[in-house]
Amino acid sequence: MNNTITIEKPEPKGILRWLVLLIISMAMFGNYYVYDSISPLADLLSSQLGFKDSAIGLLQGIYSIPNIFMVLIGGLIIDRIGTKKASLIFSSLCMIGAFFTAVQGNLVWMATGRLIFGLGAESLIVAITTILARWFKGKELSFAFGLNLTIARLGSFAALNSATWGKAFYSSWQSPLWVAFAAALVSVIAVILYFTTDTLAGKKYKLAPEGNQDKVILKDVLKFNKSFWFITMLCVTFYSAMFPFQTFAVKFFINQHFTQIPTGVGRSIGGFLSSLLTLSAMILTPLFGLLADKIGKRATLMMFGSLLIIPVYLIMNYAHTDKPIPENMLEAINAKKEIVLQFCNDNNEAILNIIDKAQNLVAENKNLDALLTNFNSEQIQVIKTSLLANVDNLKALENAKSILLSEANASAHNLIDSLNLGNRVAVEIQDNKLIFKDKEELGFADLMRYYFNMIGLLFSYFPFLIFPMIMMGIAFSLIPAVMWPSVALITEQSKLGTAYGMMTMIQNIGLSLFNLLIGSVNDLTGSYTLGMWIFSILGFLGFLFGFLLKKTDKAQGGFGLELSAKKKMQINEK
């Protein structure tokens, strides 16, 4: 007689669960960073690569195209090979896509990279969602989801503010995209760490099966009620007003409003304004979720969120300021030095010609003072005047020789030294051009001071931008916090995966079309006005679908979207 004793494995320890959460959240961080890496680059893609707004819209919109179909097959892939292998494949696709986007400044090449990135990105999110459910179901699942989303959105926040903390990268279009590639590499490394951790933990602890990911079952679509379709249409109109705006937001702010501010500083401020949406969502989304649970009123809250975004685009488009920004305010955000860098880069050919002429005179053993007569002295004077006007602590320049030379053989680096910019500026030679860069690195205290001064500038001179962006941030936090959970209230559990899959598919169709549409409209009209009207109309349509949802829910047989969680529980108990 054989007695077999089965020893049950223990549940994984709490610290292990939180370690897994941190690891897979870093994978999400990299994913979100790459997605939002295009927006801060929009003006550089235009100025350095000649991309029109339609091309920039394509780079962002093409991401959504594969996701129209991936919701149909992503679940099948995860089912067949499991979340560990699937997440490794999807994160690798993200990294390959980021590499293709960065490696060459060709629209077809870069669009192909964004397409490959799109193939992996949304499916990676699905796989990570499944991993979270595996490790936290019956534990701290909602809290874990919230933390995961917060860390992921930190990736968006970091990307949108990269022109500030990574200012040195923004002398060319390519360097920021290599930073995005590094973020994608971090994502792959995080997935490999998870793969190893999960495999080792499975030998020691009791883990739930990897489980099936809900798949879209097309025949179930015919059984969805009107409320589902109203929420779906609100979803696509709302996100199509938000994400395509973010695609062009930085470029819009620079060209439409920051004409008194150097482009580099304008890029930093524009990125900060755009990131307010992400920052708001990180903080407010969980709070609005708690509010909806407490008071109900879900359809009403969605109507309110849609109402908030109707005026904001028109305010930002039509409001302007003619007040000159004082010198001390510009200096507080490093704008004066940025003016010099921008001037030097804009007048690159003239500066190179001056240096070449000086070198030729030295080679011919001629007096360098001949520069004053043999060269276009007006160009020398323009450079001299601009530098004197815009750089602090610059010594008085007596003549062209003191601008050009600190020793006999002139060079680009000698030029910078003679301008007494010292360690503040670096020069690189790329494609026979001098690239002038700010090489001062901001420490944490400097960065905080920079943001404080930036916020002061916005409230003092651009309140018509910051208040609408705050309103958008509230809407961007409120509607998702209420909308996605509402689907679970109006859909049978057995069809929930199909419902979310269908919503995601339609959402990506909208994002793809509106990124392309807004870019094309901007190019055709040479203005942002029509695009901003389109965004406002989308806000109105979202409000309309919210109203229809509320009206339907009030009818007999409604789903109780307006009821609080407590009230709904009391009714169900009866």
N, C-alpha and C positions, 0 to 999 in steps of 0.2 A: 504494500500500500504506500503510494507516494503522496506526501503532503507538500503542496506547492504554496509557498508564502509569497504573495505579491506585495512589494513595498511601494507604496504610493509616493511619487515625487512631490516635494513641497512646492508651494506657490513661489514665484520669483519674489525676491525681497524688493521693498519699496525703492531703495536706492538704485537698484538695477533698472527698474521701470523708468525712473527719472533720467538715468544715464541714457537709456534707449531714446527717450523723448528728446534729449539734448542733441544726440547724434543725428537723428532723422530730421530734426528741425534745422540743423545746419545744412542738410541737403536741400531743404526748402528755401533757406536763406539764399544759397547760390542760385537757385532756380529763379527766384523773384528778382534778384539783382540783375541777371542777364536780361530778363524781360524788359526792365525799365532802363536799360543802359542806352537806348537810342535817343530818348527825349532830350537829355542834356546836351547831346551831340548835334542836334538838328541844325544849328547855325553853322557849325564847322563842316558838316556834310554839304551844306549849300555853298559856303565860301571856298572850301578847299577841293571838293570833288564835283562841284557844279550840280548837285542834286536839287531838283525841284521838290516842292511840297508833295506832289503826287508820288515821287520816288520814296520820300520819307514815309508817307502813308503806306506805301507798299511794304516797306521793311517791317512796319508794325502790323499791318493787316494780314500779311501772308502767314504770320504765326498762327492765326485763328483758322486758316483753311484746313490743315490736316486734322484739327480738333473737331471739325464737323463730322469727320468719319471715325476718329479714334474712339469716340464714345460708343461706337457700335462694335469695335473690335478690341478695345483696351481691356475690357473685362474678360474677354475670351483668352487673351494672352496671359493675364494674371491667373486665371483659372487653370490654365494648362501647365504653366511652369512654376507657379508660386510667386509670392510677393518679393522674395529675396532676389531671385534671378531676374524677375521682371524689373524691379527698381534699378538693378545694376545696368540692364540694357537701356532703360529710359534715361537714366542720368548720363550714360555714355553718349547717347544721341544728343543730349543737351550740350555736352562738352564739345562734340564734333561740330555741332551747329555754331557754337560760339567761336570756334577756331576758324571755320569758313568765313564767318562774318568779319573777323578781324584781319585775316591774312592778306586781303587784296581789296583795293578801293574800286571795285567794279560792281555795278548795281546787280547784274545777274548773279555774280558770285556771292555777294552779300545777301541777296534775297534767298538764294539757295540755302545759305547758312541759317537764316531765320526760319526757313521752312523745316529744315532738319531739326532745329531747336524746338519748333512747335510740335513736331512728331513725338518728342520725348517729354516735353514739359508738363502738359496737362495729365498725361498718363502717369507720370511720376507722382503728381499730387494725389491721383486716385490710389496708387500703390501705397503711398505713405499714409493716407487715410485708413486704408485697410490694416496697415501695420499698427497704427494707433489703437484701432478697435481690438486687435489681437492682444495687445499688452495691457490695455486699460479697461476693457469691458467689465462692468460690474465693480469697477474701482472709481478712479477720479476721471472718467472719460471726458465729461464736458470741460473740466478745468484743463485737462491735457490738450484738448482741441484748441482751447483759447490760447494757451501758452505757445503751442505750435504755430498758430496763425500770427501771434505777436512777433515771434522770432522771424518768421517768413517775411512779414511786412517790414521788419528792420532791413531786410535786403533791398526792398523797394526804396526805403528812406535813404539808405546809404548810397544807392545808385543815383537818385535824384539830387542828392547833395554832394555828389562826387566832385563837381566843379569847384567846391569850396575846400573840402578836406584834401582833395587830390588835384589841386590847382596846377601843379607842375605837369600833369599828364595832358592838359588841355591846350598845348601848343599845336597839336596835330589831332586829326580825327582818329588815328589808329591806336594810340596809347591807351585811351579809356576803354577801347574794345578788348585790348589785351588784359586789362584789369578784369573785365567781365569774363574773359576766358579763364582767368585764375579763379574767379568765384565759381565757375562751372566745375573746375578741377576740384575745388573744395567739396562740392556737392558729390562728386564721384568718390572721393576719399571717404566722405561721411557714410555713403552707402556701403562701401567695402567694410568699414568699421562695424556698421550695423550687421552686415552679412556674417562677419566673424563672431560678433557678440551673440547674435540670435542662435547661431549654430552651436556654440559652446553652451549657452544657457539651456538649449533644448535637451542636452545630455544630462543636465543636473536638476532642472526645474520642470514643473508641469506647465506647459504652454498650450493655449488653445490651438487647434488646427489652423493652418494658414487660411483656410476658408475660401468660399467662393465670393467673388465680387459681383454685386448685382449687375445684370446686363440689361440692355434695352431690348424689350420684347415688343416688336412693332404692333402686333395685334392688340396689345393692351392700350395703345394710344387711342383707339376708337372708343374706349370705355371711360376716358377722362371726362370730368364734368366741366361746366363753363367756368367755375371758379379757378380751376387749374390753368385754363387758357388765358384768363385775365391776368393771373399772376405771371405767367410766362411772357405775355406781351409787355407787362410792366417791367419785367426783368430785362428784356432785350432793349426797350427804349431807354431805360435808366442807364444801363452799362454802356450803351452806344453814345450817350451824352457825356459819360465820364471818361472812359479810357481813350477814345480818339481825341478828346480835348487835351488830355495829358500828353499825347503824342506830340502835339504842336505847341503846348503851353509855353515852354521856355522860349522858343523862337518867337511866338506871339508877344510875350512880354518884352523881349529885347527890341523887336522892330516897331512895336506899337507904342510902347511907354518909356523904355529906358534909353531914349535917344541922347540924354545928357550924361549917361553913364557909360564908361568903356565896356566893350563887349564882354570881356572876361569877367568883370564884376557883375554885369547884367546877367550873365549866364549863372553865376552863383546865386544871385537874388531870385532869378526865375526858377531855378531848381528848388530853392527853399520854399517858395510859394507853392509850387506844384506838389512838393512833399507834404504840405499841410494836410492834404487829403489822406495820405497814408498814416501820418502821425495821429490824426483824429480817429481813424479807424482802429488803430492799435489801442487807443485809450477808451474810446466811447462805445465801440461795438458791444463788448460784454455788458456794459451798463445799460444800454438800450435793450438788450436781450432780457435783462432782469426786469426792466420797466414793463416790457410787453407781457412778461409772465405775470406781473403783479396787477396791471390794469386792463390787459386785453387790448381792445381798440386797434387791432393789427391793421385792418384795412384803412382806418383813419390815419394811423401813423405813416403808412405808405403814401397816402394822399398828401400828407403834410410834407414828407420828404421830397416828393415830386414837385410840390408847389414851391419849395425853397429854391430849386435850381432854375425855375423859369426866368426870373429877372437877372440872375447873376451874370450870365454871358453878355447880355445887352449892356449892363452897367459897365463891365470891364471893357467892352468894345467902344462905347460912346463917351465915357468919362475920361477927362484928360486934365493935366495940370500944366500951367505955363510958368509956374514959380521956378526961378533958377535955384538950383541946389547950391548952397554955399560951400566955399572951399574947405572949411573945417569938417563939414559933413562928408565930403568926398574923401578927404584924407583919412577919416575915421574908418572907412571901409577899403583903404589902400587903393582908392581909385586914381590918385594922382600918379603914382608909380605905374599903374596899369595904362594910363594915357601915354606915357613914354614908350612902354613896350608895344602898345598898339601902333603908335606913330612910327616907331622903328620898323615894325613888320610891314606896315602899309607902304612905307617909303624905302623898301628893301633895295630896289634897283638903284636909286639915287645914292644910297649909302655905299653900296658895293662899287659904284662908279668912282666915288670919291676915294675909296681905299685903293682901288686899282690904279687910279691916276697918281696917287701918292707913291705907290710902290714903283711905278714906272719912272717917276722923277728921281727916286732914290737910285734905281738901277742905272740911270743915265748920268748919275752924279750931278744932277741939277739942283738948284736951290729950291727947297720946298715952298718958299714964299711964292713961287710961280703958280701955285694953286690958285692964288687970289686973282690972277689974271688969265691963266690958261684954262680954268674950269668955270663952270656956271656958278658964280659966287652967290646967286640968288638961292640956289638949292642948299649951299652951305649955310647961308644965313637962316633959311627956314628951319633947318635941323637945329642949328644953334639956338634960335629963339624958342622953338618948341621945348627943347630940353631945359633951357633956363626957366621957362614958365611953369614946368610941371614936375620937376624933381626937387625934393627938399635937400638942403645941404650941398647943393651942387656949386662948386667954385665958379667964380666969374670966368667966362671964356673970352680971351682977348682977341684971338683970331682963329682962322681955320686950322692952323698948325696945332694949336692946343686941343682942338677937337680930335684931330686925326692921330696924332703921334705922341707916344710916351717914350719912344726910342727910335732909332734910325729906321728899322724895318717895320713898316706898318702891318698890322693884321687885325682881324676882327676882335680878337681878345685884347689887343692893345687899345683899340678904339673904346671898348667898354671900360678898361682901366682908366683911360684918360678922361672919361666922363664921370669919374669918381663915384660910380655905382657900386664899386667894390664887390662884396659878397652878395649883394642884393639881386644881381642879374647874371645869368649865364647865357652863353651864345653857342649854338650848334650850327654846323653847316649841313644842310640837307638839300639834295637836288639843286646844287649851286645857289642856294638861298641861305641867307643868315636867318636863323630862328632865334629870336630874343625871348628868354624865359625868366620868369621870376623864380629864383631858387631859394628864397626864404621859406623855411618850413614853419608852419604855425603850431606852437605847442597847445596843450589843452586850454590853458588860460587865455592864450591869444585867440583861439578858436571861439571860446565862449564870448570874449569881448567883441569879436567880429560879428557873431550872431546878434549880440545885444545891440550893436550899432546898426546892423542891417534892419532889425525890427524897428528901431527908432526911426530910421529913414523911411520905412514903409508906412508907419503910422503918421509921420509928419507930412510926407509928400505924396504917398500913394494909398490913402485909406480906401479909395474906390477899388483897389485891387485886393487888399488884405481882408476886408470885411466880406466881400463876395466869396473869397476862397474859404473863409471860416464857415460861411453858410453851406458851401459845397461839402466841406468836411463833415458837417453835421449830417447832411443828407447821405453822404457816402458811408457813414457809420450806422445811421438809423435804418435805411431801407434793407440792406443785407441782413442786419440783425433780426428783422421782423419777417422778411420775405422767405428766406430759405426754410426756417422752422415752420412757416405757415403751410408749406407744401405737405409736410407730414400730417397736418391736421385735416387736410381735405382729400388725401389720397390713401387708399388701402395699403396696408403694410406690404402685401405681396406685390404691389405695383410701384412701390416707392423708388426702387432703383431705376425702373423704366422712366418714372416721372422726372427724376433728377437728371438722368441721361438725356432725355428729350429737351429739358430746359437748357442744359449745357450746350447741346447741339445748336439750338436756335439762337442762343446767346452768341456763340462763336460766328454764326452766319452774320448776325448784326454787326459784330465788332469788325469782321473782315470787310464788309461792304462799306461801313461808315468811315473806317480809316482811309480807304481808297477814295470814297466820295469827297470827304473834307479836303484831302490833299489836292484832288483834281479841281475842286471849286476854288481853293486858294490860288492855284496857278492860273486858272481861267480868268478870274476877276482881278488878280493882283492885289487882293485885299482879304482880310479875315472876316469882314462884316457878314457876308452871306452864310459862312460856316457857323458863326455865332448865333445867327437866327435859326439855323437848322437845329443846333443844340437846344435852344429855348423851346422850339416846337416839340422836340422829343420830350422835354420836361412836361409840357402841357399834355402830350399823349399819355405819359406815365400817370399824370394826375387823373386823366379820364378813365384809364383802365382801373386805377385804384377806386374811383367812384363807382364804376360798374361792379367791381368786386364787392364793395360794401353793400350795394343795392341787392346783389344776388344773395349775399350772406344773410341779409335781413329777411329775405323771403322764407316761406315755410320750407323746412327741411335744410336750413342753412347749417354751416359747420361750426358756428360759434367762434368765428375769428375775432369778434368784438368782445368776447368774454375773457375774464381773467382765468388763469390756470386753476385757481381755487374754486371759482364759480362753476367752471366746466366740470371739475371733479365732483362737485356737489350734485350737479344735474345728472352725471353718469351714474352716481350711486343710487339715485332714485329710480 
